[in-house]
């Protein structure tokens, strides 16, 4: 089984693309301090959902049975 730390790093790296897509959708020139509460909540949701999804995928691949 891969080390969990390595899997967590891989999940973080895979989360970057959905995060980038979200930021582009809001607008690259808009600073984080100008995000509305809804946009901040959306950003958090994208990051947490993507991280959990990718980590679960990695863990499923490493099941020994």
PyMOL Python script that loads the backbone (N, CA, C, O; Angstrom):
from pymol import cmd

cmd.read_pdbstr("""\
ATOM      1  N   UNK A   1       0.842  -1.187   0.000  1.00  0.00           N
ATOM      2  CA  UNK A   1       0.000   0.000   0.000  1.00  0.00           C
ATOM      3  C   UNK A   1       0.883   1.245   0.000  1.00  0.00           C
ATOM      4  O   UNK A   1       1.861   1.327   0.743  1.00  0.00           O
ATOM      5  N   UNK A   2       0.525   2.210  -0.841  1.00  0.00           N
ATOM      6  CA  UNK A   2       1.277   3.467  -0.861  1.00  0.00           C
ATOM      7  C   UNK A   2       1.141   4.148   0.482  1.00  0.00           C
ATOM      8  O   UNK A   2       0.161   3.947   1.200  1.00  0.00           O
ATOM      9  N   UNK A   3       2.117   4.944   0.810  1.00  0.00           N
ATOM     10  CA  UNK A   3       2.029   5.709   2.049  1.00  0.00           C
ATOM     11  C   UNK A   3       0.916   6.740   1.918  1.00  0.00           C
ATOM     12  O   UNK A   3       0.748   7.359   0.867  1.00  0.00           O
ATOM     13  N   UNK A   4       0.160   6.917   2.996  1.00  0.00           N
ATOM     14  CA  UNK A   4      -0.941   7.868   2.980  1.00  0.00           C
ATOM     15  C   UNK A   4      -0.453   9.279   2.677  1.00  0.00           C
ATOM     16  O   UNK A   4      -1.138  10.042   1.995  1.00  0.00           O
ATOM     17  N   UNK A   5       0.712   9.624   3.178  1.00  0.00           N
ATOM     18  CA  UNK A   5       1.254  10.964   2.942  1.00  0.00           C
ATOM     19  C   UNK A   5       1.439  11.220   1.442  1.00  0.00           C
ATOM     20  O   UNK A   5       1.137  12.310   0.955  1.00  0.00           O
ATOM     21  N   UNK A   6       1.931  10.223   0.720  1.00  0.00           N
ATOM     22  CA  UNK A   6       2.125  10.348  -0.720  1.00  0.00           C
ATOM     23  C   UNK A   6       0.778  10.500  -1.417  1.00  0.00           C
ATOM     24  O   UNK A   6       0.637  11.306  -2.337  1.00  0.00           O
ATOM     25  N   UNK A   7      -0.203   9.730  -0.981  1.00  0.00           N
ATOM     26  CA  UNK A   7      -1.538   9.810  -1.576  1.00  0.00           C
ATOM     27  C   UNK A   7      -2.167  11.181  -1.314  1.00  0.00           C
ATOM     28  O   UNK A   7      -2.822  11.750  -2.187  1.00  0.00           O
ATOM     29  N   UNK A   8      -1.961  11.695  -0.118  1.00  0.00           N
ATOM     30  CA  UNK A   8      -2.492  13.015   0.201  1.00  0.00           C
ATOM     31  C   UNK A   8      -1.855  14.078  -0.696  1.00  0.00           C
ATOM     32  O   UNK A   8      -2.539  14.989  -1.161  1.00  0.00           O
ATOM     33  N   UNK A   9      -0.565  13.964  -0.934  1.00  0.00           N
ATOM     34  CA  UNK A   9       0.129  14.905  -1.818  1.00  0.00           C
ATOM     35  C   UNK A   9      -0.429  14.812  -3.232  1.00  0.00           C
ATOM     36  O   UNK A   9      -0.651  15.835  -3.880  1.00  0.00           O
ATOM     37  N   UNK A  10      -0.654  13.607  -3.708  1.00  0.00           N
ATOM     38  CA  UNK A  10      -1.218  13.427  -5.046  1.00  0.00           C
ATOM     39  C   UNK A  10      -2.625  14.021  -5.134  1.00  0.00           C
ATOM     40  O   UNK A  10      -2.975  14.646  -6.135  1.00  0.00           O
ATOM     41  N   UNK A  11      -3.421  13.827  -4.099  1.00  0.00           N
ATOM     42  CA  UNK A  11      -4.778  14.383  -4.080  1.00  0.00           C
ATOM     43  C   UNK A  11      -4.730  15.910  -4.080  1.00  0.00           C
ATOM     44  O   UNK A  11      -5.531  16.558  -4.752  1.00  0.00           O
ATOM     45  N   UNK A  12      -3.789  16.484  -3.324  1.00  0.00           N
ATOM     46  CA  UNK A  12      -3.647  17.947  -3.317  1.00  0.00           C
ATOM     47  C   UNK A  12      -3.276  18.449  -4.712  1.00  0.00           C
ATOM     48  O   UNK A  12      -3.812  19.456  -5.174  1.00  0.00           O
ATOM     49  N   UNK A  13      -2.374  17.759  -5.370  1.00  0.00           N
ATOM     50  CA  UNK A  13      -1.948  18.179  -6.707  1.00  0.00           C
ATOM     51  C   UNK A  13      -3.104  18.088  -7.707  1.00  0.00           C
ATOM     52  O   UNK A  13      -3.257  18.963  -8.559  1.00  0.00           O
ATOM     53  N   UNK A  14      -3.909  17.041  -7.606  1.00  0.00           N
ATOM     54  CA  UNK A  14      -5.040  16.887  -8.521  1.00  0.00           C
ATOM     55  C   UNK A  14      -6.140  17.910  -8.242  1.00  0.00           C
ATOM     56  O   UNK A  14      -6.961  18.191  -9.116  1.00  0.00           O
ATOM     57  N   UNK A  15      -6.163  18.460  -7.043  1.00  0.00           N
ATOM     58  CA  UNK A  15      -7.158  19.467  -6.678  1.00  0.00           C
ATOM     59  C   UNK A  15      -6.848  20.820  -7.306  1.00  0.00           C
ATOM     60  O   UNK A  15      -7.729  21.675  -7.399  1.00  0.00           O
ATOM     61  N   UNK A  16      -5.622  21.020  -7.732  1.00  0.00           N
ATOM     62  CA  UNK A  16      -5.229  22.311  -8.298  1.00  0.00           C
ATOM     63  C   UNK A  16      -6.019  22.670  -9.555  1.00  0.00           C
ATOM     64  O   UNK A  16      -6.381  23.833  -9.739  1.00  0.00           O
ATOM     65  N   UNK A  17      -6.292  21.701 -10.417  1.00  0.00           N
ATOM     66  CA  UNK A  17      -7.009  22.017 -11.664  1.00  0.00           C
ATOM     67  C   UNK A  17      -8.448  22.464 -11.399  1.00  0.00           C
ATOM     68  O   UNK A  17      -8.867  23.483 -11.947  1.00  0.00           O
ATOM     69  N   UNK A  18      -9.220  21.741 -10.581  1.00  0.00           N
ATOM     70  CA  UNK A  18     -10.569  22.242 -10.286  1.00  0.00           C
ATOM     71  C   UNK A  18     -10.544  23.612  -9.598  1.00  0.00           C
ATOM     72  O   UNK A  18     -11.415  24.447  -9.844  1.00  0.00           O
ATOM     73  N   UNK A  19      -9.561  23.836  -8.750  1.00  0.00           N
ATOM     74  CA  UNK A  19      -9.425  25.138  -8.097  1.00  0.00           C
ATOM     75  C   UNK A  19      -9.137  26.221  -9.136  1.00  0.00           C
ATOM     76  O   UNK A  19      -9.748  27.290  -9.110  1.00  0.00           O
ATOM     77  N   UNK A  20      -8.211  25.945 -10.043  1.00  0.00           N
ATOM     78  CA  UNK A  20      -7.879  26.909 -11.104  1.00  0.00           C
ATOM     79  C   UNK A  20      -9.097  27.190 -11.974  1.00  0.00           C
ATOM     80  O   UNK A  20      -9.343  28.342 -12.332  1.00  0.00           O
ATOM     81  N   UNK A  21      -9.859  26.165 -12.317  1.00  0.00           N
ATOM     82  CA  UNK A  21     -11.058  26.352 -13.127  1.00  0.00           C
ATOM     83  C   UNK A  21     -12.058  27.268 -12.420  1.00  0.00           C
ATOM     84  O   UNK A  21     -12.684  28.119 -13.052  1.00  0.00           O
ATOM     85  N   UNK A  22     -12.200  27.088 -11.123  1.00  0.00           N
ATOM     86  CA  UNK A  22     -13.120  27.921 -10.346  1.00  0.00           C
ATOM     87  C   UNK A  22     -12.655  29.373 -10.318  1.00  0.00           C
ATOM     88  O   UNK A  22     -13.457  30.289 -10.501  1.00  0.00           O
ATOM     89  N   UNK A  23     -11.373  29.581 -10.093  1.00  0.00           N
ATOM     90  CA  UNK A  23     -10.828  30.949 -10.036  1.00  0.00           C
ATOM     91  C   UNK A  23     -10.968  31.629 -11.402  1.00  0.00           C
ATOM     92  O   UNK A  23     -11.294  32.814 -11.465  1.00  0.00           O
ATOM     93  N   UNK A  24     -10.732  30.910 -12.474  1.00  0.00           N
ATOM     94  CA  UNK A  24     -10.883  31.479 -13.817  1.00  0.00           C
ATOM     95  C   UNK A  24     -12.340  31.873 -14.051  1.00  0.00           C
ATOM     96  O   UNK A  24     -12.622  32.913 -14.645  1.00  0.00           O
ATOM     97  N   UNK A  25     -13.262  31.034 -13.579  1.00  0.00           N
ATOM     98  CA  UNK A  25     -14.690  31.324 -13.734  1.00  0.00           C
ATOM     99  C   UNK A  25     -15.073  32.624 -13.021  1.00  0.00           C
ATOM    100  O   UNK A  25     -15.865  33.409 -13.542  1.00  0.00           O
ATOM    101  N   UNK A  26     -14.516  32.846 -11.845  1.00  0.00           N
ATOM    102  CA  UNK A  26     -14.799  34.074 -11.094  1.00  0.00           C
ATOM    103  C   UNK A  26     -14.113  35.274 -11.741  1.00  0.00           C
ATOM    104  O   UNK A  26     -14.681  36.364 -11.815  1.00  0.00           O
ATOM    105  N   UNK A  27     -12.906  35.061 -12.201  1.00  0.00           N
ATOM    106  CA  UNK A  27     -12.145  36.142 -12.831  1.00  0.00           C
ATOM    107  C   UNK A  27     -10.757  36.219 -12.227  1.00  0.00           C
ATOM    108  O   UNK A  27     -10.606  36.430 -11.024  1.00  0.00           O
ATOM    109  N   UNK A  28      -9.753  36.048 -13.055  1.00  0.00           N
ATOM    110  CA  UNK A  28      -8.367  36.020 -12.596  1.00  0.00           C
ATOM    111  C   UNK A  28      -7.925  37.359 -12.000  1.00  0.00           C
ATOM    112  O   UNK A  28      -7.047  37.396 -11.139  1.00  0.00           O
ATOM    113  N   UNK A  29      -8.523  38.442 -12.451  1.00  0.00           N
ATOM    114  CA  UNK A  29      -8.086  39.751 -11.958  1.00  0.00           C
ATOM    115  C   UNK A  29      -8.771  40.142 -10.645  1.00  0.00           C
ATOM    116  O   UNK A  29      -8.425  41.159 -10.044  1.00  0.00           O
ATOM    117  N   UNK A  30      -9.720  39.356 -10.210  1.00  0.00           N
ATOM    118  CA  UNK A  30     -10.440  39.655  -8.972  1.00  0.00           C
ATOM    119  C   UNK A  30      -9.663  39.094  -7.789  1.00  0.00           C
ATOM    120  O   UNK A  30      -9.450  37.885  -7.698  1.00  0.00           O
ATOM    121  N   UNK A  31      -9.248  39.958  -6.898  1.00  0.00           N
ATOM    122  CA  UNK A  31      -8.498  39.524  -5.724  1.00  0.00           C
ATOM    123  C   UNK A  31      -9.380  38.772  -4.742  1.00  0.00           C
ATOM    124  O   UNK A  31     -10.589  38.997  -4.678  1.00  0.00           O
ATOM    125  N   UNK A  32      -8.775  37.893  -3.993  1.00  0.00           N
ATOM    126  CA  UNK A  32      -9.508  37.080  -3.020  1.00  0.00           C
ATOM    127  C   UNK A  32     -10.290  37.942  -2.034  1.00  0.00           C
ATOM    128  O   UNK A  32     -11.375  37.561  -1.595  1.00  0.00           O
ATOM    129  N   UNK A  33      -9.740  39.095  -1.688  1.00  0.00           N
ATOM    130  CA  UNK A  33     -10.425  39.986  -0.734  1.00  0.00           C
ATOM    131  C   UNK A  33     -11.726  40.554  -1.312  1.00  0.00           C
ATOM    132  O   UNK A  33     -12.556  41.086  -0.575  1.00  0.00           O
ATOM    133  N   UNK A  34     -11.899  40.440  -2.619  1.00  0.00           N
ATOM    134  CA  UNK A  34     -13.114  40.937  -3.270  1.00  0.00           C
ATOM    135  C   UNK A  34     -14.135  39.840  -3.521  1.00  0.00           C
ATOM    136  O   UNK A  34     -15.220  40.116  -4.034  1.00  0.00           O
ATOM    137  N   UNK A  35     -13.811  38.599  -3.169  1.00  0.00           N
ATOM    138  CA  UNK A  35     -14.761  37.498  -3.336  1.00  0.00           C
ATOM    139  C   UNK A  35     -15.938  37.714  -2.397  1.00  0.00           C
ATOM    140  O   UNK A  35     -15.774  38.151  -1.258  1.00  0.00           O
ATOM    141  N   UNK A  36     -17.118  37.402  -2.892  1.00  0.00           N
ATOM    142  CA  UNK A  36     -18.304  37.447  -2.039  1.00  0.00           C
ATOM    143  C   UNK A  36     -18.295  36.214  -1.118  1.00  0.00           C
ATOM    144  O   UNK A  36     -17.514  35.283  -1.313  1.00  0.00           O
ATOM    145  N   UNK A  37     -19.163  36.233  -0.133  1.00  0.00           N
ATOM    146  CA  UNK A  37     -19.271  35.078   0.764  1.00  0.00           C
ATOM    147  C   UNK A  37     -19.614  33.822  -0.035  1.00  0.00           C
ATOM    148  O   UNK A  37     -19.063  32.752   0.222  1.00  0.00           O
ATOM    149  N   UNK A  38     -20.505  33.948  -0.986  1.00  0.00           N
ATOM    150  CA  UNK A  38     -20.899  32.807  -1.820  1.00  0.00           C
ATOM    151  C   UNK A  38     -19.715  32.282  -2.627  1.00  0.00           C
ATOM    152  O   UNK A  38     -19.544  31.070  -2.762  1.00  0.00           O
ATOM    153  N   UNK A  39     -18.900  33.186  -3.162  1.00  0.00           N
ATOM    154  CA  UNK A  39     -17.727  32.764  -3.935  1.00  0.00           C
ATOM    155  C   UNK A  39     -16.697  32.071  -3.048  1.00  0.00           C
ATOM    156  O   UNK A  39     -16.080  31.091  -3.464  1.00  0.00           O
ATOM    157  N   UNK A  40     -16.508  32.575  -1.828  1.00  0.00           N
ATOM    158  CA  UNK A  40     -15.581  31.927  -0.887  1.00  0.00           C
ATOM    159  C   UNK A  40     -16.088  30.531  -0.528  1.00  0.00           C
ATOM    160  O   UNK A  40     -15.319  29.570  -0.493  1.00  0.00           O
ATOM    161  N   UNK A  41     -17.384  30.433  -0.264  1.00  0.00           N
ATOM    162  CA  UNK A  41     -17.961  29.126   0.052  1.00  0.00           C
ATOM    163  C   UNK A  41     -17.809  28.172  -1.126  1.00  0.00           C
ATOM    164  O   UNK A  41     -17.542  26.986  -0.933  1.00  0.00           O
ATOM    165  N   UNK A  42     -17.976  28.679  -2.337  1.00  0.00           N
ATOM    166  CA  UNK A  42     -17.784  27.859  -3.531  1.00  0.00           C
ATOM    167  C   UNK A  42     -16.347  27.385  -3.668  1.00  0.00           C
ATOM    168  O   UNK A  42     -16.097  26.233  -4.022  1.00  0.00           O
ATOM    169  N   UNK A  43     -15.402  28.279  -3.388  1.00  0.00           N
ATOM    170  CA  UNK A  43     -13.987  27.928  -3.443  1.00  0.00           C
ATOM    171  C   UNK A  43     -13.671  26.814  -2.444  1.00  0.00           C
ATOM    172  O   UNK A  43     -12.987  25.846  -2.777  1.00  0.00           O
ATOM    173  N   UNK A  44     -14.170  26.959  -1.231  1.00  0.00           N
ATOM    174  CA  UNK A  44     -13.941  25.929  -0.200  1.00  0.00           C
ATOM    175  C   UNK A  44     -14.560  24.606  -0.630  1.00  0.00           C
ATOM    176  O   UNK A  44     -13.953  23.549  -0.458  1.00  0.00           O
ATOM    177  N   UNK A  45     -15.761  24.661  -1.186  1.00  0.00           N
ATOM    178  CA  UNK A  45     -16.434  23.440  -1.621  1.00  0.00           C
ATOM    179  C   UNK A  45     -15.654  22.746  -2.743  1.00  0.00           C
ATOM    180  O   UNK A  45     -15.482  21.527  -2.721  1.00  0.00           O
ATOM    181  N   UNK A  46     -15.190  23.519  -3.713  1.00  0.00           N
ATOM    182  CA  UNK A  46     -14.414  22.938  -4.816  1.00  0.00           C
ATOM    183  C   UNK A  46     -13.172  22.233  -4.274  1.00  0.00           C
ATOM    184  O   UNK A  46     -12.878  21.104  -4.668  1.00  0.00           O
ATOM    185  N   UNK A  47     -12.451  22.884  -3.383  1.00  0.00           N
ATOM    186  CA  UNK A  47     -11.216  22.316  -2.853  1.00  0.00           C
ATOM    187  C   UNK A  47     -11.504  21.063  -2.016  1.00  0.00           C
ATOM    188  O   UNK A  47     -10.876  20.024  -2.220  1.00  0.00           O
ATOM    189  N   UNK A  48     -12.443  21.158  -1.085  1.00  0.00           N
ATOM    190  CA  UNK A  48     -12.692  20.003  -0.203  1.00  0.00           C
ATOM    191  C   UNK A  48     -13.307  18.840  -0.961  1.00  0.00           C
ATOM    192  O   UNK A  48     -12.916  17.692  -0.750  1.00  0.00           O
ATOM    193  N   UNK A  49     -14.262  19.117  -1.841  1.00  0.00           N
ATOM    194  CA  UNK A  49     -14.882  18.028  -2.608  1.00  0.00           C
ATOM    195  C   UNK A  49     -13.872  17.353  -3.528  1.00  0.00           C
ATOM    196  O   UNK A  49     -13.836  16.126  -3.618  1.00  0.00           O
ATOM    197  N   UNK A  50     -13.053  18.147  -4.210  1.00  0.00           N
ATOM    198  CA  UNK A  50     -12.049  17.581  -5.119  1.00  0.00           C
ATOM    199  C   UNK A  50     -11.021  16.765  -4.357  1.00  0.00           C
ATOM    200  O   UNK A  50     -10.655  15.670  -4.784  1.00  0.00           O
ATOM    201  N   UNK A  51     -10.554  17.286  -3.241  1.00  0.00           N
ATOM    202  CA  UNK A  51      -9.557  16.574  -2.444  1.00  0.00           C
ATOM    203  C   UNK A  51     -10.109  15.229  -1.978  1.00  0.00           C
ATOM    204  O   UNK A  51      -9.445  14.201  -2.107  1.00  0.00           O
ATOM    205  N   UNK A  52     -11.323  15.241  -1.437  1.00  0.00           N
ATOM    206  CA  UNK A  52     -11.927  13.983  -0.970  1.00  0.00           C
ATOM    207  C   UNK A  52     -12.123  13.008  -2.123  1.00  0.00           C
ATOM    208  O   UNK A  52     -11.850  11.816  -1.984  1.00  0.00           O
ATOM    209  N   UNK A  53     -12.593  13.510  -3.258  1.00  0.00           N
ATOM    210  CA  UNK A  53     -12.826  12.652  -4.423  1.00  0.00           C
ATOM    211  C   UNK A  53     -11.530  11.980  -4.876  1.00  0.00           C
ATOM    212  O   UNK A  53     -11.487  10.765  -5.064  1.00  0.00           O
ATOM    213  N   UNK A  54     -10.485  12.773  -5.047  1.00  0.00           N
ATOM    214  CA  UNK A  54      -9.231  12.215  -5.544  1.00  0.00           C
ATOM    215  C   UNK A  54      -8.566  11.299  -4.511  1.00  0.00           C
ATOM    216  O   UNK A  54      -7.975  10.284  -4.881  1.00  0.00           O
ATOM    217  N   UNK A  55      -8.653  11.638  -3.247  1.00  0.00           N
ATOM    218  CA  UNK A  55      -8.072  10.773  -2.227  1.00  0.00           C
ATOM    219  C   UNK A  55      -8.820   9.446  -2.179  1.00  0.00           C
ATOM    220  O   UNK A  55      -8.198   8.390  -2.065  1.00  0.00           O
ATOM    221  N   UNK A  56     -10.139   9.487  -2.263  1.00  0.00           N
ATOM    222  CA  UNK A  56     -10.916   8.245  -2.295  1.00  0.00           C
ATOM    223  C   UNK A  56     -10.559   7.395  -3.502  1.00  0.00           C
ATOM    224  O   UNK A  56     -10.449   6.173  -3.393  1.00  0.00           O
ATOM    225  N   UNK A  57     -10.377   8.034  -4.656  1.00  0.00           N
ATOM    226  CA  UNK A  57      -9.975   7.293  -5.860  1.00  0.00           C
ATOM    227  C   UNK A  57      -8.626   6.619  -5.651  1.00  0.00           C
ATOM    228  O   UNK A  57      -8.450   5.457  -6.015  1.00  0.00           O
ATOM    229  N   UNK A  58      -7.686   7.332  -5.075  1.00  0.00           N
ATOM    230  CA  UNK A  58      -6.353   6.759  -4.834  1.00  0.00           C
ATOM    231  C   UNK A  58      -6.422   5.611  -3.830  1.00  0.00           C
ATOM    232  O   UNK A  58      -5.745   4.597  -4.001  1.00  0.00           O
ATOM    233  N   UNK A  59      -7.223   5.760  -2.799  1.00  0.00           N
ATOM    234  CA  UNK A  59      -7.341   4.706  -1.789  1.00  0.00           C
ATOM    235  C   UNK A  59      -8.014   3.468  -2.359  1.00  0.00           C
ATOM    236  O   UNK A  59      -7.641   2.347  -2.014  1.00  0.00           O
ATOM    237  N   UNK A  60      -9.010   3.659  -3.234  1.00  0.00           N
ATOM    238  CA  UNK A  60      -9.682   2.518  -3.860  1.00  0.00           C
ATOM    239  C   UNK A  60      -8.718   1.735  -4.737  1.00  0.00           C
ATOM    240  O   UNK A  60      -8.797   0.508  -4.806  1.00  0.00           O
ATOM    241  N   UNK A  61      -7.814   2.432  -5.404  1.00  0.00           N
ATOM    242  CA  UNK A  61      -6.847   1.766  -6.282  1.00  0.00           C
ATOM    243  C   UNK A  61      -5.882   0.892  -5.482  1.00  0.00           C
ATOM    244  O   UNK A  61      -5.299  -0.043  -6.031  1.00  0.00           O
ATOM    245  N   UNK A  62      -5.710   1.180  -4.219  1.00  0.00           N
ATOM    246  CA  UNK A  62      -4.708   0.495  -3.422  1.00  0.00           C
ATOM    247  C   UNK A  62      -5.293  -0.532  -2.455  1.00  0.00           C
ATOM    248  O   UNK A  62      -4.599  -1.016  -1.561  1.00  0.00           O
ATOM    249  N   UNK A  63      -6.574  -0.864  -2.637  1.00  0.00           N
ATOM    250  CA  UNK A  63      -7.195  -1.867  -1.786  1.00  0.00           C
ATOM    251  C   UNK A  63      -6.598  -3.231  -2.139  1.00  0.00           C
ATOM    252  O   UNK A  63      -6.558  -3.590  -3.316  1.00  0.00           O
ATOM    253  N   UNK A  64      -6.131  -4.001  -1.148  1.00  0.00           N
ATOM    254  CA  UNK A  64      -5.410  -5.241  -1.422  1.00  0.00           C
ATOM    255  C   UNK A  64      -6.296  -6.434  -1.796  1.00  0.00           C
ATOM    256  O   UNK A  64      -5.785  -7.540  -1.969  1.00  0.00           O
ATOM    257  N   UNK A  65      -7.586  -6.238  -1.922  1.00  0.00           N
ATOM    258  CA  UNK A  65      -8.455  -7.379  -2.281  1.00  0.00           C
ATOM    259  C   UNK A  65      -9.432  -6.986  -3.357  1.00  0.00           C
ATOM    260  O   UNK A  65     -10.241  -7.809  -3.787  1.00  0.00           O
TER     261      UNK A  65
END
""", "prot")
cmd.dss("prot")
cmd.show_as("cartoon", "prot")
cmd.util.cbc("prot")
cmd.orient("prot")
